[in-house]
Amino acid sequence: MKKPFIAVFLLISLAGCKPKKAIQLREALEQKNRTAFNIVAGEGGAEGQKLQCLIKGDYQGALAALDKEEKDFDRLIDSIKSLPVTGIKQGEPLKAAAVDYYTAVKALQLFDRNEITQREIARRMKGDSAMNAHKKIYELSVQKQAMYKKVYEKDSVLQQAREKFNAEHGI
């Protein structure tokens, strides 16, 4: 009578165990996602500072805010690269997908440098030169759309990696 009880107890205790390292990795990546959100949309983040500078027509201030945003993204990406994934099934693909995604988001955000520089040039120009500068701004907008598409693709890959990771670990 005791043997079935012990077997049931072992099964329940094993089923209740969640992989600690996998959960820690998932939580760390969720924290990195919140950090990225704060960089891009958080109150007082570099993106917000950039927009405030642009509203004031302070192009140099906007470029300085982009420099800060670049450093923030570099720290974020480096911190993801340093996350330990040894012995965690599907950990490496998840980490690589996260690095690729945030690298694409960084490139998209920093592409604003080109637009800001061109807007500053367009503001100072007159006549045909101003018209050419505005054409360049339009071309940059088209390029930026392609970058958005790349970010969406990287986001899709990241979501798939998360799903595989969660399924692998039952979390």
N, C-alpha and C positions, 0 to 999 in steps of 0.2 A: 504494500500500500504506500510506503514511503517513496519508492522509486518513481512512480508517476508524478508524485507531488514535487520531487526534486527536479525532474525533467521539465515540468511545466514552469517551475520557478526560474530555472536557467533560461528557458525560451523567452519568458517575459522580461527578464533582466537584460538579455542580449538584444531583444527587440527595442527596448527602451533606451539603449545606448546610442547616442548620436556622436558622430566623429568630431571630436573636439577641435582638431586642427582645421578641418574643413569649415566648421562653423566660425572659427576665428578668422579664417581667410575671407569668408563671405562678409562678415561684419566689418573687417578692415576695408574691403572694397566698397561697402555701403558708405563708410565714413569718407572714403576718397571721393565718392560721388557727391556727398554733401559739400565737401570742400570745393569741388569743381563748380557746383551750383553757386556757392558763395562768391567765387571768383567772377562768375559771369553775371549773376543776377542778385547777389546779396547786397544788402544795404551797406554802403561804404566800400564795396568791392571795386576793383580796378576798372571794370566795365562801366560801373556807375560814375566813377570819377571821369572817365573818358567822355561819357555822354554829357556830363555837366560842363566840361571844358568846351565841347563842340557847341553846345547851346550858347556859350559866351563868346564863341569865335576864337577861343584860345587853342589854336592848332598845336602849338608846342607843348602845352599842358596835356592835350589829348595824346600826343605821341609819348610823353613821359608816362602817362597812365598805362599806355600799351606796353612800355618797357617793364613796368611793375607787373602787369598781367602776364607777360612772357616769363618773368622770373617765378611768379606764382605757379604757372603751369609746369615749368621745368622742375620745381620742387615736388609738385604733385606726381608727375610722371616718374621722377627718380624714386619717390617713396613707394610707388607701385612696383617698380622694377626690383626693389629691395625686399619685397614681401617673400617670406619663405614658402615654398610650395613642395619641397622635397617630401615624398611619401604621401602626397595628397593626390588622389586620382582626379584627373581632369583639372588639376590646379594650374598646371603650366599653360594649357590652352586658354583658360579663363584669364589668367594674368596677362598673357600676350594680347588677347582681344581687348582687355581694358587699356593696355598701353597704346595699342593701335587707335582705339577710339579717342582717348584723350589727346593723343598726338594730332589727330585729325581736327578735333575741336580747337586745339591751340592754333593750328595753321589757319583755320577759318577766322578765329578771333583776331589773329595778328595780320591777316590780310587787310584789315582796316587801315594799316599803315599806308598802303598804296592809295587808298581812297582819300584819306585825310590829306596826304601830301598833294594829291591832285586837286582836291577842293581848295586848298590854300593857293595853289598856282592859279586856278580858275578865278578865284576872288580878286587876284591882283591884275589879271589880264583884261584886255579890252579887244573888241572886234573879233577877227578870225582866230587869234590866239586863244581867246576865251572859249570860242566855239569848239576849237580842237581839244581844249582841256575838258570840256563837257562831254565830248565824244569819248575821250579816254575814260572818263568816269563811267559812262555807259558800258564800255568794254569791260571795265573792272567789275561792274555789276553782273555781267554775263558770266565772267570767270567765277565770281563768288557763288553763283547759282550751282555751278559744277562742284564747287567745294562743299556746298550744303548736301548735294547728292552723295558725295563721298562720306560725309559724316553720317548720313542716314544709313548707308551701307555698313559702315563700321559699327553703328549702333545695333543693327540687325545681327551682325556676327557676334557682338557682345551678348545680346539677349539669348541667342542660341547657345553660346558657351555657358551662360548662367543656367539655362534649363538643363543642359547635359550634366553640369556640375551638381545641381540640386538633385537631379534624378539619381545620379551615381551615389550620392550620399544620403538620399532619403530625407532631404531637408527642404 
